[in-house]
Amino acid sequence: MTTGTTLEQLRARARLATLFPPTTLSGALQRLGFVQADPIRAPARAQDLILRQRVQGYRAGDLDRAFTRMGLEEDFLYAYGFMPGETRHLLHPRPDLQGPAGTHAPAGLAAEVLDFVRQHGPTHPRDLEERFGRERAVNGWGGFSKATTLALESLHHFGLLRVAHRRDGIRIYAPAPAPPPPAEAADRARQAVLLVARVLAPVPAPSLRGALALVARRNPGLGPLAPVVTAALKAGELERASVDGEQYLWPAAENDWRDRPVPRDVRLLAPFDPLVWDRRRFEHLWGWGYRFEAYTPPQQRQFGYYALPLLWGDAVIGWANATLVEGRLRVVPGYATRAPRSQAFQRALEAEMARLERFLTPRKTGRRQDEDE
C-alpha cells in the first residue's frame, strides 16, 4: 500500500490521470478504452463533451463521423458507450443463462430479425416495421418499446449484431463479423478490471466494486470480479492508498501523471466525464455534492437541467449551464461557495467558453476529421 498520500496529491492524480494532453481521436479512444454515451444534447452529447477535453481540435459529432472508418464499437461496460474493438472483445462471448448449454440461440421474432439483417445489411429499426409491424413489448425499464427494437438490442447484446453507425442519433445495426478467438475468461476478467480501474482512477474501493458489479451483471461470463481485484493487488497490478479513511485504487502502470504540473485552467466537464463520474469520490475530493438533474422535476433542481461541473485547476468549484441562444453560446455558472475573484480565473473561464463555442460550431462541409489530425 502506498503511504503518505495526501488529499491534495489525490486531487492532482485524479485530474492528471484522465485529463491527459490532447491527442488524436484514435489516441484518446485507445487511451481511455471506453467513453460513456448519453443522448441528451445540452449543449452536446456526453460522448462529445468527454472527447473534446482530450482530442485536439475536436468538434461535436466528430465521433459519429469517424465511427465507421475507425472500426469503433458500441456496447455495455459499466455503462453503455463507445469503445475500440479490443474493449468489446473483452466482453464476448456473452453466455445466455437461459439458453441451451449457456449459449444464445435466437428464436421467434429475434431469429426472424437476425435473418432480415443478414439478408439486407445495415438496418434502421424503422426498416423492420413494414415487415414485422409495430407490436410493442415491455422493456427493461418497465415501459414499452417496439418488439423489433428489443430484438435488435438483444441480438446486439449477445454479439450477433453490431452497431454499424448512427443516423440522427439512431443506431443502425449490421451483422457482426466472426469474432477473433476469445481469450480465456480469467484473462478477459483481469483486463476488464484493470480497464475500469484505469478509466475511473484513482477510484474508491467501494465505487470500484459497484462499477464492477455493473460489468458482471451484463457480462456473467467473466465470473466474479471481486477476487480479480484482490489478485491484481497481490500481483502489484493495482496500487492502493488510504486518505481520510477512504481506500483508493489505481493501475500501477498509470504513473505518467507524476511528470506534469496541474494546469491552472478551467474545464466545463460532461456530467459523465471520468473525472466526476463517481459521486462518492466527488464529495471526498471537493467537499460538496453534485447531482445530475435532467430527470429531476424543474422545481426541485438545484444545479439545472444539464449542469456541467466546473473544474478550476485541480478543484471542481461549481457548475455551469450552457445553452445556444440564436446561435450564440450562453453560459451561466454557479459556485459551491463563491466565485474566484482573480483575473486569472476570469481569463481561464473566458478561454474555456471560447473553446466550447468553437466545439459547437459545425465543421465546414467536406472537411474530414482524420484520426491522425
Secondary structure, 3 states (H helix, E strand, C coil): CECCCCHHHHHHHHHHHHCCCCECHHHHHHHHCCEECCCCCCCCCHHHHHHHCCECCCCCCHHHHHCCCCCCEEEECCCEEEECHHHHHHHCCCCCCCCHHHCCCCCHHHHHHHHHHHHHCCECHHHHHHHHCCCEEECCCCCEEEHHHHHHHHHHHCCCEEEEEEECCEEEEEECCCCCCCCCHHHHHHHHHHHHHHHCCCEEHHHHHHHHHHHHHHCHHHCCCHHHHHHHHHHCCEEEEEECCEEEEEECCCCHHHHCCCCCCEEECCCCCCCCCCHHHHHHHHCCCCCCCCCCCHHHCCCCCCCEEEEECCEEEEEEEEEEECCEEEEEEEECCCCCCCHHHHHHHHHHHHHHHHHHCCCCCCCCCCCCC
